[in-house]
Amino acid sequence: MEFKIDKDTFSRALQKIQGIVEKRNTMPILSNVLIEANTEGIELTATDLEVGMKSSYPTSVTREGKITISAKKLYEIIKELPDEAISFATKENDWVDIRCGKAHFSIVGLSPEEFPYFPKVNEESFIRIESAFLADMIEKTAYAICFDETKYNLNGIFVKAAEENGRAFLRMVATDGHRLSITEKEFNGTVSPEMAKGVIFPKKGIFELKKMCEEETTELSLGFMDNSAVIRKGNTVVVMRLVDGEFPDYTRVVPVANDKIVTVARDSFLHSLRRMSILSSEKFKGIKMEVQDGGMVISSSNPELGEASEELEAVYAGIPLSIRFNAKYLLDVLSVLHESEVALVLRDELSPAIVKPAGIDGFTAVIMPMRL
């Protein structure tokens, strides 16, 4: 195999797959990138058996072939080469020759025969979705993904589509057991059987999908095959194995009896919580929130550091209520909202609270209070 490619294209192509390759080195081949050269250009493939990515790039190929090579080391080499054309060629026994300017590297690769199979994708039944649409939905739910590996069915985002009155809606849900986030948007497209039933996208796949969505705001194609989700955008295809498990019935977690509504300006609430959490304990970030007619007081105390409190203007008409929260949970929700006002829907000091944009549907966060 032999081809020439400009440094910038090769460097960006290798950077794109760094998040995919296996870091733990359980199978050496999974930390490698598969490079295939054909008449149309080169293809780069990386996988950790859960998430795989294949991208194609047009370039001048002198000799066709394929090889696998350490993705991390190759990226580090290409990144430091001068801004000139790079010559890439394979030699005997899976060695690779890289030349750029006066720099020359000769590095060892692994046989491409050992590399896992990457499925061929048929896009006939795929739906088209705007990148910005998906990026916004992922941002509003990804913060609540569970990172406890033992709760594997929570290690991702539950994605479900439904049709009501001739309109299709896409819903994403994430929870870690302490908080829950639900976002829902109307979209144009047909609802596939998998989406109608609901699927769990793995967290690693979700973060790769978010990166793809943020690269440029164009449409992407989404479909399913062999218990995997397939996403194509431009010259890149990502295949992610869906989480095999039942997502809990999140509808039972959303409180329906909460009747005390506090409306507060998002920015002032966000900055006050940041200030008050400075003195809260490092581990739990506990703050106390007291609401009464016309306002709220947020406070925190730490025997080792001292105490702090701040009054905030808020719209509330009801009996005074005192409730404690982990400030981080509230801050995570406020940081993904962009509306000027948020509503806290409460019941009592021990019941879960709802946080959502004031007067706007489509997003609901549920947060468990702290019990002291």
C-alpha positions in Angstrom: 0.0 0.0 0.0 1.2 3.5 -0.8 -0.4 6.9 -0.8 0.3 10.6 -0.4 -1.9 12.9 1.8 -1.6 16.4 3.1 -0.8 16.7 6.8 -3.9 18.6 7.9 -6.4 16.1 6.4 -4.5 13.1 7.9 -4.1 14.8 11.3 -7.9 15.7 11.5 -8.8 12.2 10.3 -6.7 10.6 13.1 -7.9 13.0 15.8 -11.5 12.1 15.0 -11.0 8.4 16.0 -9.0 8.9 19.2 -12.1 8.7 21.3 -13.1 5.4 19.7 -10.0 3.2 20.1 -9.7 0.9 23.1 -7.5 2.5 25.8 -7.3 -0.5 28.2 -5.3 -2.6 25.7 -7.3 -5.8 26.4 -6.8 -6.7 22.7 -3.9 -4.9 21.0 -5.7 -4.7 17.7 -8.4 -2.6 19.2 -6.0 0.2 20.0 -5.1 0.3 16.3 -6.6 2.1 13.3 -7.3 0.2 10.1 -6.1 2.1 7.1 -7.4 0.9 3.7 -6.2 2.4 0.4 -8.3 2.0 -2.8 -8.8 3.7 -6.1 -11.0 6.4 -4.6 -8.8 7.3 -1.6 -8.3 6.0 1.9 -10.6 4.7 4.6 -9.8 4.9 8.4 -11.7 2.5 10.7 -11.5 2.3 14.5 -13.6 0.2 17.0 -13.7 -1.0 20.6 -16.4 -3.6 19.7 -19.0 -1.3 21.3 -18.6 1.8 19.1 -17.0 1.8 15.6 -16.2 4.6 13.2 -15.3 4.6 9.5 -14.3 7.7 7.5 -13.2 8.1 3.9 -10.9 10.7 2.4 -10.0 11.3 -1.2 -6.2 11.2 -1.9 -3.7 10.0 -4.5 -3.1 6.3 -4.0 -0.1 4.7 -5.8 -0.6 1.1 -4.5 -3.8 -0.3 -2.9 -3.7 -2.3 0.3 -4.5 -2.2 4.0 -2.7 -2.2 7.4 -3.4 -1.5 11.1 -1.2 0.7 13.2 -1.4 2.2 16.7 -3.9 5.0 16.5 -2.4 7.0 19.3 1.2 6.8 18.1 0.4 7.5 14.5 -1.6 10.6 15.5 1.2 11.8 17.7 3.7 11.4 14.8 1.5 13.1 12.1 0.6 16.0 14.5 4.3 16.9 14.8 5.3 16.6 11.2 6.0 19.7 9.1 3.1 21.1 6.9 4.0 19.2 3.8 2.7 16.2 1.9 3.0 12.9 3.8 4.1 9.7 2.0 2.7 6.6 3.6 3.8 3.1 2.5 3.7 -0.5 3.8 6.7 -2.8 3.7 7.2 -6.5 4.4 6.1 -8.0 7.7 3.5 -5.3 8.4 6.1 -2.5 8.8 5.0 1.1 7.8 7.2 3.8 6.2 6.2 7.4 6.8 8.1 10.3 5.2 7.4 14.0 5.4 10.0 16.6 4.4 13.3 15.3 5.8 11.6 13.3 8.6 11.4 9.5 8.3 9.6 7.0 10.5 9.6 3.3 10.2 7.1 1.7 12.6 5.6 -1.7 13.1 1.9 -2.4 12.4 -0.4 -5.5 12.9 -1.9 -7.6 10.2 -5.3 -6.2 9.0 -6.7 -9.8 9.0 -7.2 -9.7 12.8 -9.2 -6.4 12.7 -12.9 -6.8 13.6 -15.4 -6.7 10.7 -17.1 -3.4 10.1 -20.7 -3.9 8.7 -21.8 -2.6 5.3 -24.5 0.0 5.8 -27.7 0.1 3.8 -29.4 3.5 4.3 -32.8 2.8 2.7 -34.8 3.0 5.9 -32.7 5.7 7.6 -34.3 9.0 8.8 -32.7 12.4 8.3 -32.2 14.6 11.4 -30.6 18.0 11.7 -27.3 17.9 13.7 -28.2 21.0 15.8 -31.5 19.3 16.8 -29.8 16.2 18.1 -26.9 18.1 19.7 -29.4 20.1 21.8 -31.3 17.0 22.9 -28.1 15.2 23.9 -26.8 18.2 25.8 -30.1 18.4 27.8 -29.9 14.8 28.9 -26.2 13.6 28.8 -25.4 15.2 32.2 -27.7 12.8 34.0 -26.2 9.6 32.5 -25.2 7.0 35.1 -21.4 6.2 35.2 -21.8 3.2 37.6 -20.9 0.2 35.4 -23.0 -2.1 37.6 -26.2 -0.3 36.5 -25.5 -1.0 32.8 -29.1 -0.3 31.7 -28.6 3.3 32.9 -25.2 3.8 31.2 -26.6 5.7 28.2 -29.6 7.6 26.9 -33.0 6.1 26.3 -34.3 7.2 22.9 -37.9 6.7 21.9 -40.1 8.1 19.1 -43.9 8.4 19.0 -46.6 9.7 16.7 -49.5 11.8 18.0 -52.1 13.4 15.8 -50.0 12.9 12.7 -46.9 14.5 14.2 -43.7 12.6 15.2 -41.9 13.3 18.5 -38.4 12.3 19.6 -37.8 11.8 23.3 -34.5 11.3 25.1 -34.2 10.3 28.8 -31.3 9.8 31.1 -31.1 9.0 34.8 -28.5 8.0 37.4 -31.0 7.2 40.2 -30.6 10.6 41.9 -31.8 12.8 39.0 -33.7 12.3 35.8 -33.8 14.4 32.6 -36.4 14.2 29.8 -36.4 16.2 26.6 -38.9 16.0 23.8 -39.0 17.6 20.3 -41.1 17.3 17.2 -39.2 16.0 14.2 -39.9 15.3 10.5 -39.5 11.6 9.6 -41.0 8.2 9.9 -40.8 6.3 13.2 -38.9 3.1 12.8 -40.0 0.0 14.9 -36.8 0.2 17.0 -37.5 3.9 17.8 -41.2 3.2 18.6 -40.2 0.5 21.1 -37.3 2.6 22.5 -33.6 1.9 22.5 -30.6 2.7 24.8 -27.7 4.4 23.1 -24.4 3.7 25.1 -22.7 6.7 26.7 -19.5 6.4 24.7 -21.6 6.3 21.4 -23.6 9.3 22.7 -20.5 11.4 23.3 -19.1 10.5 19.8 -22.5 11.4 18.3 -22.5 14.7 20.1 -19.0 15.5 18.7 -20.2 14.6 15.2 -23.2 16.9 15.6 -21.1 19.8 16.8 -18.5 19.6 13.9 -20.8 21.3 11.4 -24.6 21.9 11.4 -25.8 19.6 8.6 -28.2 16.7 8.4 -27.2 13.2 9.5 -28.9 9.9 8.8 -29.9 7.6 11.6 -31.0 3.9 11.3 -30.7 0.5 12.9 -29.3 -2.9 12.0 -28.3 -6.0 14.0 -29.0 -4.5 17.5 -26.9 -1.5 16.6 -27.6 2.1 15.8 -26.0 3.5 12.6 -25.3 7.2 12.1 -23.9 8.6 8.8 -22.8 12.2 8.4 -20.9 13.2 5.3 -17.9 10.9 4.9 -18.2 9.3 8.3 -20.2 6.3 9.6 -20.6 5.4 13.3 -22.0 2.1 14.4 -22.8 1.7 18.1 -24.0 -1.5 19.8 -27.3 -0.7 21.7 -27.3 -1.3 25.4 -29.0 -4.7 26.0 -31.3 -4.0 28.9 -34.6 -2.6 30.0 -34.7 1.1 30.8 -36.7 1.7 34.0 -40.2 3.2 33.7 -39.2 6.8 34.1 -42.8 8.0 33.9 -43.4 6.7 37.4 -40.6 8.9 38.8 -41.9 12.2 37.5 -44.0 13.7 40.4 -47.6 14.5 39.6 -48.7 15.9 43.0 -46.2 18.8 43.2 -48.2 22.0 43.5 -45.8 24.7 44.8 -44.3 26.6 41.9 -41.3 28.9 42.4 -40.3 31.1 39.4 -36.8 32.6 39.4 -34.4 34.2 37.0 -32.0 31.5 35.6 -28.8 33.6 35.7 -29.1 35.0 39.2 -30.2 31.5 40.5 -27.2 29.8 38.7 -24.6 32.3 40.1 -26.1 32.3 43.6 -25.8 28.5 43.6 -22.2 28.6 42.5 -21.4 31.1 45.3 -23.2 29.2 48.0 -21.7 25.8 46.9 -18.2 27.2 47.6 -18.7 26.7 51.4 -20.6 23.4 51.1 -18.8 20.1 51.6 -16.6 18.9 48.8 -18.4 15.6 48.5 -22.1 16.4 48.7 -22.3 20.1 47.7 -25.4 20.5 49.9 -27.3 23.8 50.0 -30.5 24.8 51.7 -33.3 26.6 49.9 -36.0 28.4 51.8 -38.9 29.8 49.8 -41.6 32.1 51.0 -43.9 34.8 49.5 -41.9 37.0 47.2 -38.5 35.3 47.4 -36.1 32.6 48.4 -33.0 32.3 50.5 -30.2 30.0 49.5 -27.6 29.1 52.2 -24.8 26.7 52.9 -22.7 25.9 56.0 -19.6 23.9 56.7 -18.2 23.5 60.2 -14.7 23.7 58.9 -15.1 26.7 56.6 -18.1 28.8 57.8 -21.5 29.7 56.4 -23.1 31.8 53.6 -26.5 32.9 52.6 -28.1 35.0 49.8 -31.6 36.3 49.1 -33.0 36.0 45.6 -36.2 37.5 44.1 -38.6 34.8 43.1 -42.3 34.5 42.3 -44.0 32.2 44.8 -47.3 32.2 46.6 -47.7 29.5 49.1 -46.7 28.3 52.6 -43.0 28.7 53.4 -40.9 25.6 52.5 -37.4 24.6 53.3 -35.6 21.9 51.2 -32.0 20.8 50.7 -30.3 19.8 47.4 -27.0 18.8 46.1 -26.1 22.1 44.4 -24.3 20.3 41.6 -27.5 18.6 40.5 -29.2 22.0 40.2 -26.2 23.6 38.5 -26.1 20.8 35.9 -29.7 21.4 34.9 -29.4 25.2 34.8 -26.3 25.0 32.7 -28.2 23.3 29.8 -31.1 25.7 29.9 -31.0 28.9 28.0 -34.3 30.4 28.9 -34.4 33.6 31.1 -36.6 32.1 33.8 -36.9 28.6 35.3 -39.7 27.1 37.4 -39.1 24.9 40.4 -42.1 22.7 41.1 -42.1 21.4 44.7 -44.3 19.5 47.1 -42.5 19.2 50.4 -38.9 18.9 51.8 -38.7 15.1 51.1 -40.3 14.8 47.7 -38.5 15.0 44.3 -38.5 18.5 42.7 -39.1 19.3 39.1 -37.0 21.9 37.3 -38.0 23.2 33.9 -38.1 26.4 31.8 -40.9 28.7 33.0 -43.9 28.4 30.8 -42.3 26.2 28.2 -42.8 22.5 27.6 -40.4 20.0 26.1 -37.9 19.7 29.0 -38.3 18.2 32.5 -35.6 17.5 35.1 -36.4 15.7 38.3 -34.0 16.0 41.3 -34.1 14.1 44.6 -33.7 16.3 47.6 -31.0 15.7 50.3 -32.1 14.2 53.6 -30.1 15.4 56.5 
